[in-house]
């Protein structure tokens, strides 16, 4: 039997596997990079081994170091998690060759399915070899890995070579494999997948369907099980194809077969030979622990002839440190506070006070709800997210709440273009007009009528706040009176540093207030307290290209140097942050007069990368 498991991963999935191992009495071992020295997964494991360096290429993609760590810590099995080396057949073999148990499918199955090009060939599907205008639009995809990395939609033939290079570079950074391929891009399809679980005794379970159509940058945002609105015939066909794919490769363990459903037909996409991020919705519906089943299969035990029965509906939302209104730009900083109501499941790799850095994925947590019906599950999850306490970097929390309540999504069966159609409305600012007032009153609590402020006590006190992340500024006025604090438009029922109660138009409203430096959180809304006198703003030369986020410069446009001529919209610099690439383009046609970016350079948000002097002719 397995007695000690090393998880060759980090963050949320490492903590998830450790939780099941602890319940089964199995000792746990973590590996951690220098950037993750104090990360939650390194703290909760029974033992932890350092992987020197910070980038994935130096650490979590070094299979040789991970095998050495397992042996040094006395582990007898390795769980790969998802991402990184989870679909690397060479790593699976290295684990087995070291005398350790591999908690995953056989290397041969990984080779057959983990490479999307070989998987399609196995299923009788040929990738595009030569792309013409008639083939457009097409999708460039990484042959290895997943999670939306190394994927690009190409609508103009002239863009193909650049997108192939960009996708290959991103895939190499994320998975250690830069192979990419091209396939037709089907517009308006739904992303539907089937969870399979197989043992070494010939049993293959198809544990229902999941719908993962709400995506940004080809990475899932909201997932649910079962997929709504499928006909019984289509659902049966999906399960049959998934089981056939598993049997064709002699599969063992947990895997997911993904399809694009359009016009009532299912198109095979790929098979992920690992546990999926969204596995909790299947666990909730079928009442199983998929990690425990992985361990059972790895020990050679049978699953049982009959698969469990599905009950109810489950929905998962991925909470990301990112700003959807700013092109999904990843955000960094300190996560001061994260909590959700107990009625839902929270899977996370962070605790209060942890830093959110640039080296890894922007996902903070997964929040999962289960209920007897889909409508009840959506309502439960939206309500829990609305009540969640998330103090720290900007997140997509408000987007998630609005998405779960959007009529197109609640009706069921929306496609992968949902955010292309609705992002502007879903991210439109809708600030609570009384949040700045509550922040000011909480700050004013305890001030002496004649202390702190030099103004006459009866005169209004003025404070200024900026709503984050939209930047709207607010002026707030209140007064100290003999009876306490007073404000126009609301009666102050109570004001303390942590709680303000206002009566507005006969309705009593409560505002929870928390302060972290200059940032104030009022019922989840983030505000920045502004100084009484404006601070001087550094002036930038016209045409300055500033880093929109902290990250690493991964490459420059070919031939880019001071003095060269560039065209408006031309990609000049590529930044990598949180495993995603971001292009910096020329704001106008002109001449590059300064270049401060260089491959490998770490930059902070707002750093000057280059200057383009616009051509005035």
C-alpha positions as CSV (number, residue, x, y, z in Angstrom):
1,X,0.0,0.0,0.0
2,X,1.0,3.6,-0.5
3,X,2.3,5.2,2.7
4,X,3.8,8.5,1.5
5,X,2.9,10.7,-1.5
6,X,4.9,13.5,-3.0
7,X,2.8,15.9,-5.1
8,X,4.9,17.2,-8.1
9,X,2.9,20.4,-8.1
10,X,2.1,23.5,-6.1
11,X,-0.8,25.7,-4.8
12,X,-4.4,24.6,-4.8
13,X,-4.0,21.2,-6.4
14,X,-1.2,20.2,-4.1
15,X,-3.3,21.2,-1.0
16,X,-6.3,19.3,-2.5
17,X,-4.3,16.0,-2.9
18,X,-2.8,16.5,0.6
19,X,-6.3,16.7,2.1
20,X,-7.3,13.3,0.8
21,X,-4.0,11.8,1.7
22,X,-4.4,13.0,5.3
23,X,-7.9,11.5,5.5
24,X,-6.5,8.2,4.4
25,X,-3.5,8.3,6.8
26,X,-1.0,8.8,4.0
27,X,2.1,10.9,4.7
28,X,2.6,13.9,2.4
29,X,5.6,15.5,0.8
30,X,5.7,18.9,-1.0
31,X,8.2,20.4,-3.4
32,X,8.5,24.2,-3.5
33,X,10.4,26.8,-5.5
34,X,12.1,29.8,-3.9
35,X,9.1,31.9,-4.8
36,X,6.9,29.4,-2.9
37,X,9.1,29.0,0.2
38,X,6.2,30.1,2.5
39,X,3.4,28.9,0.3
40,X,0.5,27.1,1.9
41,X,1.2,23.8,0.1
42,X,4.8,23.8,1.5
43,X,3.5,24.6,5.0
44,X,0.7,22.0,5.3
45,X,2.7,19.0,4.0
46,X,4.3,16.6,6.4
47,X,7.7,17.3,4.7
48,X,8.8,19.7,2.0
49,X,11.8,19.8,-0.4
50,X,13.2,22.9,-2.0
51,X,13.6,23.2,-5.8
52,X,16.2,26.0,-6.3
53,X,15.0,28.8,-8.5
54,X,11.7,30.5,-9.2
55,X,10.6,29.9,-12.8
56,X,8.8,26.7,-13.7
57,X,11.6,25.7,-16.0
58,X,14.0,25.7,-13.0
59,X,11.7,24.0,-10.6
60,X,8.3,22.4,-11.2
61,X,9.3,21.3,-14.8
62,X,12.5,19.6,-13.5
63,X,11.5,16.0,-13.3
64,X,14.9,14.9,-12.3
65,X,14.9,17.1,-9.2
66,X,11.4,16.0,-8.3
67,X,12.3,12.3,-8.4
68,X,15.4,13.0,-6.2
69,X,13.1,14.9,-3.8
70,X,10.7,12.0,-3.5
71,X,13.5,9.6,-2.8
72,X,15.2,11.9,-0.3
73,X,11.9,12.5,1.6
74,X,11.1,8.8,1.7
75,X,8.0,9.0,-0.5
76,X,6.9,5.8,-2.2
77,X,4.5,7.4,-4.7
78,X,4.2,10.6,-6.8
79,X,1.0,12.4,-7.7
80,X,1.5,14.9,-10.6
81,X,-1.5,17.2,-10.0
82,X,-2.4,19.1,-13.2
83,X,-0.3,21.2,-15.5
84,X,3.5,21.2,-15.3
85,X,4.7,17.5,-15.8
86,X,1.3,15.9,-15.3
87,X,1.1,14.8,-18.9
88,X,4.7,14.1,-19.5
89,X,5.3,10.4,-20.3
90,X,9.1,10.7,-19.7
91,X,8.4,11.9,-16.2
92,X,6.0,9.1,-15.5
93,X,8.7,6.6,-16.6
94,X,11.3,8.3,-14.5
95,X,9.1,7.9,-11.5
96,X,8.5,4.3,-12.1
97,X,12.2,3.6,-12.9
98,X,13.1,5.0,-9.5
99,X,10.9,2.4,-7.9
100,X,8.1,4.8,-7.0
101,X,4.4,4.4,-7.7
102,X,3.1,6.7,-10.4
103,X,-0.4,7.9,-9.5
104,X,-1.6,8.4,-13.1
105,X,-2.1,6.5,-16.4
106,X,0.6,4.4,-18.0
107,X,3.2,6.3,-19.9
108,X,2.0,4.6,-23.1
109,X,-1.5,6.1,-22.6
110,X,0.0,9.5,-21.9
111,X,2.0,9.3,-25.1
112,X,-1.1,8.3,-27.0
113,X,-3.4,11.0,-25.6
114,X,-1.4,13.7,-23.9
115,X,-0.1,14.9,-27.2
116,X,-3.2,16.3,-28.9
117,X,-1.8,15.7,-32.3
118,X,-1.3,11.9,-31.6
119,X,-4.7,11.8,-29.9
120,X,-6.5,13.1,-32.9
121,X,-4.7,10.6,-35.1
122,X,-5.8,7.8,-32.8
123,X,-9.4,9.1,-33.1
124,X,-9.0,9.3,-36.9
125,X,-8.7,13.1,-37.1
126,X,-6.0,14.8,-39.1
127,X,-4.7,18.2,-38.1
128,X,-4.4,20.9,-40.8
129,X,-1.0,20.6,-42.6
130,X,-1.2,23.7,-44.9
131,X,-3.5,26.5,-44.0
132,X,-5.2,28.6,-46.7
133,X,-7.7,31.5,-46.6
134,X,-10.5,29.0,-47.0
135,X,-9.5,27.2,-43.8
136,X,-9.9,30.4,-41.6
137,X,-10.5,30.9,-38.8
138,X,-8.1,28.3,-37.3
139,X,-6.9,27.6,-33.8
140,X,-3.3,27.2,-32.9
141,X,-2.9,24.8,-30.0
142,X,-0.1,23.4,-27.9
143,X,0.3,19.7,-28.4
144,X,1.0,19.2,-24.7
145,X,-0.6,20.6,-21.6
146,X,-3.8,22.5,-21.3
147,X,-5.4,25.3,-19.3
148,X,-5.7,27.6,-22.4
149,X,-1.9,28.1,-22.6
150,X,-0.4,28.0,-26.0
151,X,-3.7,28.7,-27.8
152,X,-4.4,31.4,-30.4
153,X,-7.3,32.0,-32.8
154,X,-6.1,33.1,-36.2
155,X,-8.5,35.0,-38.5
156,X,-5.9,36.5,-40.9
157,X,-3.4,34.3,-42.8
158,X,-0.8,36.9,-42.4
159,X,-0.9,36.5,-38.6
160,X,-0.4,32.7,-38.6
161,X,3.5,32.6,-38.4
162,X,3.6,35.1,-35.5
163,X,0.8,33.2,-33.6
164,X,2.6,29.9,-34.2
165,X,5.7,31.4,-32.6
166,X,3.9,33.0,-29.7
167,X,1.9,29.8,-28.9
168,X,5.0,27.7,-29.1
169,X,6.9,30.0,-26.7
170,X,4.1,30.1,-24.2
171,X,3.7,26.3,-24.4
172,X,7.5,25.7,-23.9
173,X,7.4,28.0,-20.8
174,X,4.4,26.3,-19.3
175,X,4.9,22.6,-20.2
176,X,8.5,22.3,-21.3
177,X,7.2,21.3,-24.8
178,X,6.9,23.9,-27.6
179,X,5.1,21.7,-30.1
180,X,2.0,23.3,-31.6
181,X,-0.5,22.3,-34.3
182,X,-3.4,23.9,-36.2
183,X,-7.0,22.8,-36.4
184,X,-10.3,24.3,-37.7
185,X,-11.8,26.8,-35.2
186,X,-15.5,26.1,-34.7
187,X,-17.5,29.3,-33.8
188,X,-20.4,29.1,-31.4
189,X,-19.6,25.7,-29.9
190,X,-20.0,24.5,-26.4
191,X,-17.1,22.9,-24.5
192,X,-18.4,19.7,-23.1
193,X,-16.3,17.0,-21.5
194,X,-16.7,13.5,-19.9
195,X,-14.9,12.4,-16.7
196,X,-13.5,8.9,-17.0
197,X,-12.0,6.7,-14.3
198,X,-10.5,3.3,-15.2
199,X,-8.7,0.5,-13.3
200,X,-6.3,-2.2,-14.2
201,X,-9.1,-4.8,-14.2
202,X,-11.0,-3.7,-17.3
203,X,-13.5,-1.4,-15.7
204,X,-14.0,2.1,-17.2
205,X,-16.5,4.5,-15.6
206,X,-17.9,7.5,-17.5
207,X,-18.9,9.8,-14.6
208,X,-21.2,12.1,-16.5
209,X,-20.7,15.3,-18.4
210,X,-19.4,18.7,-17.6
211,X,-20.0,22.0,-19.4
212,X,-17.0,24.4,-19.4
213,X,-18.1,26.9,-22.1
214,X,-17.6,30.1,-20.1
215,X,-14.0,30.7,-20.9
216,X,-11.5,33.6,-21.3
217,X,-8.4,33.2,-23.4
218,X,-9.4,29.6,-23.9
219,X,-9.2,29.0,-20.1
220,X,-12.2,27.9,-18.2
221,X,-13.9,30.3,-15.7
222,X,-17.2,28.6,-14.7
223,X,-17.8,24.8,-15.0
224,X,-20.8,22.7,-14.1
225,X,-22.0,19.1,-14.0
226,X,-24.0,17.8,-15.7
227,X,-23.9,19.7,-18.9
228,X,-27.3,21.3,-19.4
229,X,-29.6,20.8,-22.4
230,X,-28.0,17.8,-24.0
231,X,-30.3,15.3,-25.6
232,X,-30.2,11.8,-24.1
233,X,-28.8,10.5,-27.4
234,X,-26.0,13.0,-27.6
235,X,-25.1,12.5,-23.9
236,X,-25.0,8.7,-24.5
237,X,-22.8,9.2,-27.6
238,X,-20.4,11.4,-25.6
239,X,-20.0,8.8,-22.8
240,X,-19.5,6.0,-25.4
241,X,-16.7,8.0,-27.2
242,X,-15.0,8.7,-23.9
243,X,-15.0,5.1,-22.8
244,X,-13.8,4.0,-26.2
245,X,-10.9,6.5,-26.0
246,X,-9.9,5.2,-22.6
247,X,-10.1,1.5,-23.7
248,X,-8.1,2.2,-26.9
249,X,-5.1,3.3,-24.8
250,X,-5.3,0.8,-21.9
251,X,-6.1,3.8,-19.7
252,X,-5.9,3.7,-15.9
253,X,-6.8,6.4,-13.4
254,X,-8.7,9.7,-13.9
255,X,-8.9,11.3,-17.3
256,X,-11.1,13.7,-19.2
257,X,-12.3,13.5,-22.8
258,X,-13.1,16.9,-24.2
259,X,-15.5,17.7,-27.0
260,X,-16.8,20.8,-28.8
261,X,-20.6,20.5,-29.3
262,X,-22.1,22.4,-32.2
263,X,-25.3,22.0,-34.2
264,X,-26.1,18.9,-32.1
265,X,-22.9,17.1,-33.0
266,X,-19.8,16.3,-30.9
267,X,-16.3,17.0,-32.2
268,X,-13.4,15.4,-30.4
269,X,-10.9,17.9,-29.0
270,X,-8.5,16.0,-26.8
271,X,-8.1,13.7,-23.8
272,X,-6.5,15.1,-20.7
273,X,-4.6,12.3,-19.1
274,X,-4.8,13.8,-15.6
275,X,-7.1,15.2,-13.0
276,X,-8.9,18.3,-14.2
277,X,-9.1,21.6,-12.3
278,X,-12.9,21.3,-12.4
279,X,-13.0,17.8,-10.9
280,X,-14.9,19.0,-7.8
281,X,-18.2,19.4,-9.6
282,X,-18.1,15.7,-10.6
283,X,-17.2,14.8,-7.1
284,X,-20.2,16.7,-5.8
285,X,-22.7,15.2,-8.2
286,X,-21.5,11.6,-7.9
287,X,-20.5,11.7,-4.2
288,X,-17.0,10.5,-4.8
289,X,-13.4,11.5,-4.0
290,X,-11.6,11.3,-7.3
291,X,-8.2,11.7,-5.7
292,X,-9.0,8.7,-3.4
293,X,-10.0,6.7,-6.4
294,X,-6.7,7.6,-8.1
295,X,-4.8,6.3,-5.1
296,X,-7.0,3.1,-5.1
297,X,-6.3,2.4,-8.8
298,X,-2.6,3.1,-8.3
299,X,-2.5,0.5,-5.6
300,X,-4.0,-2.0,-8.1
301,X,-7.4,-2.2,-6.5
302,X,-10.6,-2.5,-8.6
303,X,-13.2,0.2,-8.9
304,X,-16.2,-1.9,-8.8
305,X,-18.4,-2.9,-11.7
306,X,-21.2,-0.3,-11.2
307,X,-20.4,3.4,-11.4
308,X,-22.0,5.6,-8.7
309,X,-25.3,7.4,-9.5
310,X,-25.5,11.1,-10.2
311,X,-27.5,13.3,-7.9
312,X,-28.2,17.0,-8.2
313,X,-26.2,19.7,-9.9
314,X,-22.9,21.4,-9.2
315,X,-21.2,24.6,-10.3
316,X,-17.7,25.8,-9.9
317,X,-16.3,29.3,-10.3
318,X,-12.6,30.1,-10.6
319,X,-11.6,33.1,-8.6
320,X,-8.7,34.8,-10.4
321,X,-6.4,37.7,-9.4
322,X,-7.1,39.6,-12.6
323,X,-9.0,42.6,-14.0
324,X,-11.5,41.4,-16.6
325,X,-12.2,45.0,-17.7
326,X,-8.5,45.6,-18.5
327,X,-8.0,42.7,-20.9
328,X,-7.9,40.1,-18.1
329,X,-4.7,41.6,-16.9
330,X,-3.2,39.6,-14.0
331,X,-2.9,41.3,-10.6
332,X,-0.3,40.9,-7.9
333,X,0.0,42.0,-4.2
334,X,-0.9,40.7,-0.8
335,X,-4.1,38.6,-0.2
336,X,-5.1,40.1,3.1
337,X,-8.3,38.1,3.6
338,X,-10.1,35.3,1.8
339,X,-13.2,33.5,3.1
340,X,-16.5,32.2,1.8
341,X,-19.7,31.0,3.4
342,X,-19.5,27.5,4.8
343,X,-22.4,26.4,2.5
344,X,-19.9,26.1,-0.4
345,X,-16.6,24.3,-1.0
346,X,-13.4,26.3,-1.2
347,X,-10.3,24.9,-2.8
348,X,-7.3,27.2,-2.5
349,X,-3.6,27.3,-2.2
350,X,-3.5,30.6,-0.2
351,X,-4.2,31.9,3.3
352,X,-4.6,35.3,4.7
353,X,-1.4,37.4,4.3
354,X,0.1,35.4,1.4
355,X,1.7,37.2,-1.5
356,X,0.3,36.8,-5.0
357,X,3.4,36.8,-7.3
358,X,4.0,36.8,-11.1
359,X,5.6,33.4,-11.5
360,X,2.5,31.2,-11.6
361,X,-1.2,31.0,-12.5
362,X,-3.5,33.8,-11.4
363,X,-6.1,31.5,-9.9
364,X,-6.7,32.2,-6.2
365,X,-9.3,29.6,-5.5
366,X,-12.2,27.5,-6.7
367,X,-15.6,28.0,-5.2
368,X,-18.0,25.1,-5.6
369,X,-21.8,24.8,-4.9
370,X,-24.0,21.7,-5.0
371,X,-27.8,21.6,-4.9
372,X,-30.7,19.4,-6.0
373,X,-31.3,21.5,-9.2
374,X,-29.3,23.7,-11.5
375,X,-31.2,26.8,-10.6
376,X,-30.6,26.3,-6.9
377,X,-26.9,25.6,-7.5
378,X,-26.4,28.8,-9.5
379,X,-28.3,30.8,-6.9
380,X,-26.2,29.3,-4.1
381,X,-22.9,29.9,-5.7
382,X,-23.7,33.5,-6.8
383,X,-24.9,34.3,-3.3
384,X,-21.8,32.8,-1.7
385,X,-19.4,34.7,-4.0
386,X,-21.3,37.9,-3.3
387,X,-20.9,37.4,0.4
388,X,-17.3,36.2,0.1
389,X,-14.5,38.3,1.7
390,X,-11.7,39.0,-0.8
391,X,-9.3,41.7,0.3
392,X,-6.2,42.1,-1.8
393,X,-5.5,42.3,-5.5
394,X,-8.3,43.0,-8.0
395,X,-10.2,39.8,-8.8
396,X,-12.9,38.6,-11.2
397,X,-15.4,38.1,-8.3
398,X,-18.0,40.6,-9.5
399,X,-17.7,39.1,-13.0
400,X,-18.4,35.7,-11.6
401,X,-21.5,36.8,-9.7
402,X,-22.9,38.7,-12.7
403,X,-22.2,35.7,-15.0
404,X,-24.0,33.2,-12.8
405,X,-27.1,35.5,-12.8
406,X,-27.0,36.4,-16.5
407,X,-30.2,35.3,-18.3
408,X,-28.3,33.6,-21.2
409,X,-26.3,31.5,-18.8
410,X,-29.2,30.7,-16.4
411,X,-31.1,29.5,-19.5
412,X,-28.4,26.9,-20.1
413,X,-26.5,25.9,-23.2
414,X,-24.4,29.0,-23.8
415,X,-21.3,28.7,-26.0
416,X,-17.7,29.7,-25.7
417,X,-18.3,33.1,-27.1
418,X,-20.3,34.2,-24.0
419,X,-17.6,36.7,-22.8
420,X,-17.0,38.0,-26.3
421,X,-20.6,39.1,-26.4
422,X,-21.2,40.2,-22.9
423,X,-17.9,41.3,-21.3
424,X,-18.5,45.0,-21.5
425,X,-21.9,44.8,-19.7
426,X,-20.5,42.3,-17.2
427,X,-17.7,44.6,-16.2
428,X,-19.5,47.9,-16.3
429,X,-18.9,49.8,-13.0
430,X,-21.8,49.7,-10.6
431,X,-20.4,51.1,-7.4
432,X,-22.5,51.4,-4.2
433,X,-23.0,55.2,-3.8
434,X,-22.9,54.8,0.0
435,X,-19.6,52.8,0.2
436,X,-17.3,55.8,0.2
437,X,-19.5,57.4,2.9
438,X,-19.2,54.3,5.1
439,X,-15.4,54.3,4.6
440,X,-15.2,57.9,5.7
441,X,-17.5,57.4,8.8
442,X,-15.5,54.3,9.9
443,X,-12.3,56.4,9.6
444,X,-13.8,59.2,11.5
445,X,-14.9,57.0,14.4
446,X,-13.2,58.0,17.6
447,X,-11.9,61.3,16.4
448,X,-12.4,64.1,18.9
449,X,-14.7,66.9,17.9
450,X,-11.9,69.3,18.3
451,X,-9.0,67.0,17.6
452,X,-7.5,65.7,14.4
453,X,-9.3,68.3,12.3
454,X,-8.5,72.0,12.6
455,X,-11.8,73.0,11.0
456,X,-14.7,74.3,13.0
457,X,-16.6,71.3,14.3
458,X,-19.9,72.2,12.7
459,X,-18.4,72.5,9.2
460,X,-18.4,69.4,6.9
461,X,-15.4,67.2,6.9
462,X,-14.2,66.2,3.4
463,X,-12.5,63.0,2.3
464,X,-11.8,61.6,-1.1
465,X,-11.8,58.0,-2.3
466,X,-11.2,56.2,-5.6
467,X,-13.2,53.2,-6.5
468,X,-11.0,50.2,-7.7
469,X,-10.4,49.1,-10.3
470,X,-12.4,51.5,-12.4
471,X,-10.7,54.7,-10.9
472,X,-13.9,56.7,-10.3
473,X,-13.2,59.4,-7.6
474,X,-15.7,60.3,-4.9
475,X,-15.9,63.3,-2.5
476,X,-17.5,62.5,0.8
477,X,-18.8,65.1,3.3
478,X,-19.9,64.4,6.9
479,X,-20.1,66.3,10.2
480,X,-19.3,65.9,13.8
481,X,-22.3,66.9,15.9
482,X,-23.2,66.8,19.6
483,X,-25.1,63.5,18.8
484,X,-22.3,61.9,16.9
485,X,-21.6,61.7,13.2
486,X,-24.0,63.0,10.6
487,X,-24.2,62.9,6.8
488,X,-26.5,64.2,4.1
489,X,-28.8,61.6,2.5
490,X,-28.5,59.0,5.2
491,X,-29.0,58.7,9.0
492,X,-25.9,57.4,10.8
493,X,-27.3,54.6,13.0
494,X,-23.8,53.4,14.1
495,X,-20.2,53.9,13.1
496,X,-17.2,51.9,14.3
497,X,-13.9,51.2,12.5
498,X,-15.2,47.8,11.4
499,X,-19.0,48.4,11.0
500,X,-21.1,51.3,9.8
501,X,-24.9,51.2,9.8
502,X,-26.9,53.7,7.8
503,X,-30.6,54.3,7.3
504,X,-31.3,55.2,3.7
505,X,-34.9,56.0,2.7
506,X,-36.2,54.0,5.7
507,X,-34.0,51.0,5.0
508,X,-31.2,50.1,7.5
509,X,-28.1,48.9,5.7
510,X,-24.9,47.5,7.2
511,X,-21.4,48.1,5.8
512,X,-18.5,45.9,6.9
513,X,-15.3,47.9,6.7
514,X,-11.6,46.7,6.7
515,X,-8.5,48.8,6.1
516,X,-5.2,47.6,4.7
517,X,-2.8,50.5,4.2
518,X,-4.5,53.0,1.8
519,X,-7.0,50.4,0.6
520,X,-10.4,50.3,2.2
521,X,-12.8,47.4,1.7
522,X,-16.5,48.1,2.2
523,X,-18.8,45.1,1.8
524,X,-16.3,43.8,-0.8
525,X,-15.9,47.0,-2.7
526,X,-12.4,48.2,-2.9
527,X,-11.6,51.9,-2.4
528,X,-8.3,53.8,-2.2
529,X,-8.2,56.7,0.3
530,X,-6.8,59.7,-1.5
531,X,-4.6,62.4,0.1
532,X,-6.1,65.8,0.9
533,X,-3.7,67.4,-1.6
534,X,-3.0,65.8,-4.9
535,X,0.4,64.2,-5.2
536,X,2.6,65.2,-8.1
537,X,2.3,62.9,-11.1
538,X,5.4,61.8,-13.0
539,X,5.1,62.9,-16.6
540,X,5.9,60.4,-19.3
541,X,7.2,61.3,-22.7
542,X,4.5,60.9,-25.5
543,X,4.6,57.4,-27.0
544,X,6.0,55.8,-23.8
545,X,5.2,52.1,-23.6
546,X,4.7,51.2,-19.9
547,X,4.4,47.7,-18.4
548,X,0.7,47.1,-17.8
549,X,1.6,44.5,-15.1
550,X,4.6,43.1,-13.3
551,X,6.2,40.3,-15.3
552,X,9.2,39.1,-17.3
553,X,10.2,40.3,-20.8
554,X,10.3,37.0,-22.8
555,X,11.1,38.3,-26.2
556,X,11.3,41.4,-28.5
557,X,10.1,41.7,-32.1
558,X,12.8,40.6,-34.6
559,X,15.2,43.4,-35.3
560,X,13.8,45.7,-32.7
561,X,16.3,48.4,-31.7
562,X,16.5,52.1,-31.1
563,X,16.1,54.0,-34.3
564,X,14.0,51.4,-36.2
565,X,10.7,52.4,-37.8
566,X,7.5,50.7,-36.4
567,X,3.9,50.6,-37.5
568,X,0.9,51.3,-35.4
569,X,-0.4,48.2,-33.8
570,X,2.8,46.2,-34.5
571,X,3.7,43.8,-31.6
572,X,7.0,45.0,-30.1
573,X,7.5,43.4,-26.7
574,X,6.1,40.2,-25.1
575,X,5.7,40.1,-21.3
576,X,4.9,36.9,-19.4
577,X,3.0,37.1,-16.2
578,X,1.2,34.3,-14.3
579,X,1.9,31.9,-17.2
580,X,0.2,34.0,-19.8
581,X,1.9,36.1,-22.5
582,X,0.9,39.7,-23.1
583,X,1.8,41.7,-26.2
584,X,2.9,45.3,-26.1
585,X,2.1,47.0,-29.4
586,X,3.2,50.3,-31.0
587,X,0.7,53.1,-30.2
588,X,1.4,54.8,-33.5
589,X,3.5,54.6,-36.6
590,X,6.9,56.2,-36.0
591,X,10.5,55.7,-34.8
592,X,11.6,53.8,-31.7
593,X,13.6,56.4,-29.8
594,X,14.3,54.4,-26.6
595,X,14.3,50.7,-25.7
596,X,14.7,49.6,-22.1
597,X,13.2,46.1,-22.4
598,X,15.4,43.1,-22.8
599,X,14.6,39.3,-22.7
600,X,14.8,38.0,-19.2
601,X,14.3,41.3,-17.6
602,X,11.9,41.5,-14.6
603,X,9.7,44.6,-14.7
604,X,7.2,46.2,-12.3
605,X,3.9,47.6,-13.3
606,X,4.4,51.1,-14.9
607,X,8.0,50.4,-15.8
608,X,9.1,52.2,-19.0
609,X,9.7,49.6,-21.7
610,X,10.2,51.7,-24.8
611,X,9.3,55.0,-26.5
612,X,7.8,55.4,-30.0
613,X,8.0,58.9,-31.5
614,X,5.0,59.3,-33.7
615,X,5.6,60.1,-37.4
616,X,4.0,63.6,-37.9
617,X,4.4,63.6,-41.7
